[in-house]
Amino acid sequence: MSVIAITVFVVAYALIASDRVSKTLVALAGAGIMLGAGIVGSRDVFYSPETGIDWDVIFLLLGMMIIVSVLRQTGIFEYVAIWAVKRANASPRRIMILLVLVMAFGSAMLDNVTTVLLIAPVTLLVCDRLAINAAPFLMAEVFASNIGGAATLVGDPPNIIIASRAGLTFNDFLLHMAPIVLIVLVVFVALLPLLFGSVTVDADRVADIMSLDEREAIRDTRLLIKCGVVLLLVFVAFVAHPVLHMQPSVVALLGAGILVVISGLKRSEYLASVEWETLLFFAGLFTMVGALVKTGVIDELARAAVELTGGNELRTVFLVLGISAPVSGIIDNIPYVATMTPIVTELTAVMPGQVHPDTLWWTLALGADFGGNLTAVGASANVVMLGIARRAGTPISFWEFTRKGIVVTAVSLALAAVYVWLRYFVLG
């Protein structure tokens, strides 16, 4: 059975990496084969915490997608983007910095894919008004989205998977991930001129963009106030998880349900941003990974990793970091993390435990999140952004993205390695 499970998983991985076949179709087909071959059964898939679908991940994503669908109706994201441009006096460099910061903050608070979907169209509008190439702005923003999304539990899908499997809270991510994310973000902003050069803008174009009134972007003030109150309550509940003992998935669903009721929106409106294909992709992926767990493949990989590092914690940490970034960048950080979480669980159980017990989890998160910037297919946000650019007539090639991504990823990982070493091994 293990041979079949490995074969199906490797073939599915290859098809997902090729980006020529629907990822959702591949994941569901792979899950179907695992079920059809009897490797896993319905109880394994739907009820087992070790081998089944992680419903906390699915419903947290669903809840946040519904909240964003409602929030999107207010026009607040367009308002923020136009406000940032005007405060930058239409200076391309300042605009890029402000949009990067907006993208990073938004990705931490919501999630990077959703923030890309909301901010990228506004960026295209601004660049069109200024008659400048939008590609550098879009690439800078998606790099920032992957960096900023690493800071919180809800910011990047890999973090959601890690938090669910490791029992980590929203506060844990703020305490351990946010400090290094802020450092990497500051360095990334400093690198922007080197990565993308300078851009000049015609004076008439500047006058045109400055004439925009950001207040006109707000389409429903009352709904915006309602969304603000509910979002505040949702994030307070995230932070108060240790006291409330309420899972983030439940909090997100409750927040979504309240907004659906008080917004009065039609079903097509409050479900507009729900990525059903993404949710099905997760379900199929969890099923395939569960088959590897049940057949003992994951246990064998964990033992091999321990033997490779001789059980040394520092070497194991750097092995996880060093593998996570390139593999996540070449394939996709979501299936990679879904595969690695059972391995890290086993590694954590057999390690001596002389440093912080969750060090390997933070290392996995840093490697996968920052590694998502390596190539155009390294993270879902990248794929979404390149699709938007292509449809807007501003195509970004795989290698154009990757040339910049290699630099961003290398710098991010170097800083992350120093951070992990200092925080968990030197300072304890």
Secondary structure as UniProt FT lines:
FT   HELIX           2..18
FT   HELIX           23..36
FT   TURN            37..38
FT   HELIX           42..46
FT   TURN            49..51
FT   HELIX           55..72
FT   TURN            73..75
FT   HELIX           76..87
FT   TURN            88..90
FT   HELIX           92..109
FT   HELIX           112..130
FT   HELIX           135..149
FT   TURN            150..151
FT   TURN            153..155
FT   HELIX           157..166
FT   HELIX           170..176
FT   HELIX           178..196
FT   HELIX           203..210
FT   HELIX           214..217
FT   HELIX           221..239
FT   HELIX           241..244
FT   HELIX           248..263
FT   HELIX           267..270
FT   TURN            271..273
FT   HELIX           276..294
FT   TURN            295..296
FT   HELIX           297..309
FT   TURN            310..311
FT   HELIX           313..330
FT   HELIX           333..350
FT   TURN            357..358
FT   HELIX           359..371
FT   TURN            372..373
FT   TURN            376..377
FT   HELIX           380..391
FT   TURN            392..393
FT   HELIX           398..420
FT   HELIX           421..426
//
